[in-house]
Amino acid sequence: MKKFLIWAAVVATALGAEARVAELVLVEKGVSKAPIIVAQDAPPMTRRAADELAGYIEKMSGAKLQVIEGEPKPVPAHAIWIGCQPKPKELFPRLSFGFKHPEEILVAANENHLVIAGRDVWDPKRLTVAGRHGRVINGWQEEYGTVNAVYTFLQDYLGVRWLWPGETGEDVLKRDTIAFAPFDYRYHPQIRWRSGILFPSAPADGRGISQDWTRLQRVQLDSCGQRHQLMRLSGAGFEDWWKRFHETHPEYFALQPDGTRTYHPDLKPDSVKICHSNPAVWERWLADVEEQLRENPAQTVFNAAINDGTLAGHCICEKCRAWDHPDGEKMLFVWKGASKKDVSLSDRNITFANTVARMLKARYPGRELYVTTQAYGNWRTPPVKAVPDDNVIVQCVTNFLLFSGQAREEALRWHRGWAAVSRQIYWRPNLHGRWWQGLPEVPLRQIIEDFQFVARNKCMGIFLACIWENWATQGPAYYAMAQLAWNPNRDAQAMMEDYYRRGFGPAASDIKSYWKLMEDAYHQRADKDAPEASVYDAAFFAKAGGILDRADAALAGQQEVFRKRVALVRAGLEYTRRLTEIRLAMERLKKSKRTDAAADKTARTNWDKLKQLCKANPTTMNWNGFSPDRAHMKTLHPDYELKR
């Protein structure tokens, strides 16, 4: 028995030594053991990701890894290979590098090498494109698999966290040795339009403050959203038609009850509705597609969504009405001097989308080209009979997130109905209310539930209108949204526990309690329809401030970065207090018919304080999104309210 135990101990020691030998060591006691090798002709974003990987390994371990462009001769005994290159295929003979899915990524290690790669699609002649608002996009690709694989490796294997933008939001664990036993991991995201979650920081937009954060979180560089925003595909499809055609082709536009073909007089020309059943409209739409393809041969999605102004000015010609289903839900419609309840336009909308989608397929056989439309306004309910063709993308403006009661349940029902008949479905809600004014309306449980709900219902893309980036008041919501957009099937509770622990250390439970208080306040206002002044009252602010005081006390003698993070949360509480005081002052000012000088002064003073607060936190509180000249803030400032 004694001999057996000695033998077992020797074998165990040998196996342990063999296991250690089998590990791939990238850094040992602060010394680099492997360079990073990127292809000579790698696109700019891949090279950037390789440099970022080297930078984070240095932050973590102190080791400076060399980044080599092109395969070196001789090949190093150990290396990190970034992107698809010939050599890794030899070094990993059992792995397939033929990525079959859009945005597919691969991270794998053997005893000597690590490969981080993904499906990359780009045109070397089209790496620079024009975005919106005068923005120029450098390093443009159709797919960024390798880049997102690098950021996955940083998060999932090196434990890097980006809780919010800026230095205080970054959390890097120190370790002087970095080693891995052999493994391989392959993944492709279901949700391919992710950059619309924080759309001001999408590459094509550029008005946001979270450009780096959204890229590192794998939501910015997606395979659908960039094209959608660049080509303005998240909105309506005929907004410029009145300007272009009302004089030469009035027949393109919707017939009104008075016999004219025009837009509703209370709305702008870009709200004009078209005559869906007119073949000349179909041909004109297809001619526009041809022009778009001449300008951008890589474009694959084309907009056929009805213009905004949801109730107004829809076509009443016999052919268009014949496309409506008599069993559709009844809704209110308005025209100049007339209104009536009639059936939903959903069947009409999908019939039109299918018509132009089939023409598109016939004109360009063998190409994967898509038509996008919306389920919105008086065409928001699922169609009764019409079924979207496989190359029709339906953007569902189903507003259940940040809603409660019957309105929420109804929107959920509509979304299920659209998912049941659509092969290509995106979720595009409008987040209204106090959310878009930057208040801490953060129903985290509902956010998690809704993201996982749309994923179960075949969601391929998400665009959230009205997120203007106030990390101090809504940060955990943005974090949860980004993480679940990349992988909606992950353990969301564990994800948020990690967020609090990594972000706030010994104060994690206090900060979790703080955000629970914000969530409860939201539900008190939304679910119970409580007046805002009764929710954000003195007792609320005292309780919230007390929680943050406990957090500061728990961090005595701890890392300074934890206290800085609590300070950001406190700045969000101050933002909430100031905006609440502004709202109350404006209510008094309106009741007095603008004669209450004290209320006017209170509103202006608090606006000055809000501006100072945002300017003091430029990486986390987007003043451009919450300044009083913005449409969603104008009712809260004496000058802009007067103009309105």
C-alpha positions, 0 to 999 in steps of 0.5 A: 500500500505504501509503495502504491501511494508513493507511485501515485504521488510520483504519477500525480507530480509528473502529470502536474508537471506535464499539465504545466508544460502543456500550458501556453505561457504568454507572459511569465513574471512580467516578461513577454514570452510571445509576440503578436503577429498580424497580417501584413495587409490587415485592415486598419481596425484589425491592426488597432485591435492588435495594438490594444491587445498589447497595451492591455497585456502591458497594463496587466502584467508590465510585459511589452509584447512586440506587434509584428506585421507579416509572418516572421522568418523563422516563425517564433516558438510561441505567438499570438496570431491576430486574424486569418493568416496561412500559418495558423491553419498549419499550427491548428490543423484540427480547426476550421478557419472557414467562417460560415456565419456572419461575424463569427469569431474564433479564439483558440490556444494550443501548447505553443500558440494562440489564435484570435480571428473572425470573419472579416469582410472589407474592400481595400478600395473603400476603407474611408467613407462619409458618415453623417454630420460631416463625419469621416469613417476610417477603416470601414468594413462590412464585418469585423470578426477579428476585431470583436474576437480580440475584445472578446478575448480581453473580456472573457479570458483576460478579465478586462472590464469597461464599465463606462467610458473614460479612465475610471470606467476601465478595470484591469486585473493585475497579474504578472503571469498570463498562461492558458491550457489549450482551449478553443471557443467559437461564437457568432452573434445573433443580433447583427445590428447592435450599434443602434443601442447607443446610436450617437456613438455609432461610427456613422453618427459621431455625436456621442461620447462613447465611441471607444466604449461601444467599440470595445463592447462589440456593439459599434462594429457590427455587420448591419447597424453601420450600414443602416445608420450610414444609409439612414435606414433606421427611419422612413424611406420617402422623406425627400420624395415631395421635394424631388417629385411633387411638381413632376410626378404628383401621382406618386403621392397619396390620394386625399379625401378632397381629391388632392395628392399632398401631405397633411397641412399640420405636418412637414413635407417629409411626412408625405405618404405615397400611393403604394399601389402605383407601379410608377412608384415601384419603378421609381423606388427601384431606380433609386436603388440602382443609383445607390448601388452605383454609389456604393456597390457593397450596399445590401439593404434598401429603405421602403418604410412609410414616412412618419406622421403616423395617423395622417394623410394615407392614401384612400385610392381604391387600389391601395385600400384593396391591399388592406385586410377587412379584419385588421385592427381599427385605428384613427386616421386623419386628413385635412378636414376629415377623420375616421376609424379604419383598419390597420395598414399593416397588410398594405405595408407588407404587400408593398414591401414584398412587391418591391422586394421581388422586383429587387430580386428579379433585377439582381438575381443571385445577390443577397439584397434586402428591403427594410420596412417598419411596423409603426404607427397605424401599421404597427399591428401584425398583418392579418394575411400578408407575410413578409418575404424572406428578403424583407426586414421588419423593424418593429417599433414595439414600445414595451421597454420602459412601459407598463400595464396594458400598453406594455402587454399590447406591444409585447403581443404585437411583437410576438405576432410580427416575429411569428410571420417574419424571417428578418426582424429588428427591434426599434423602440422609442424610449420616451418619457423621462429616460430621454431627459437623462433621469435614472429610469433604469428598470434593470430587470425589465431591460434584461427580460426584454432583451432576452424576449426579443432574442427568443423571438428571432431578433437580428437587430436592435436600435433604441431611439432616444439614448443620449448618454448620461452614464451617471444616471443610466450607466448600468442600463447601458452596460446590460444592454451592450452585453446582452446585445452581444450575447443575450443568452448569458447569465444576466444576474451574474453579469450585473453582480460582476459589474458591481463587484468589479466597479465598486469593490467593498462598496458593491452591495451599497451601489447595488442597493442604490440602483435598486432604489432607482429601479423602485422609483421608476416602477413607482412612477411608471406602474402606479402613475405616481406624480414625479414630485412625489417620487423624487422628493426630499425623502428619496434624495436623503435615502439615496445620498445616505446609501452613497455615504455608506459606500464612501465609508466602506471604501475608506483606505481602499483604491482611489478609483473606487471612490472616483466611481462612487463620485460619478454615481453621486454626480448622477444623483445631483443631476436628478436633483437639479432636473427635478427642481427645474421641472417644479420651477417650470410648472410654477412658472407656467401656472403664473403665466410667466410672472413668477420671477423666483421660479424663473430664477430657480430654473435658470440657476439649476440649468447653470449647475447642470451645465457645470456638472456635465462639463465636469464629467465630459466622458460620462455626461453628454451635455450635447444630448441634454442641453436646453436647446434639444427638442426633448429638453426645451419644455424645461427652460424658460427661454426655449419654452417661450419660443416653443 
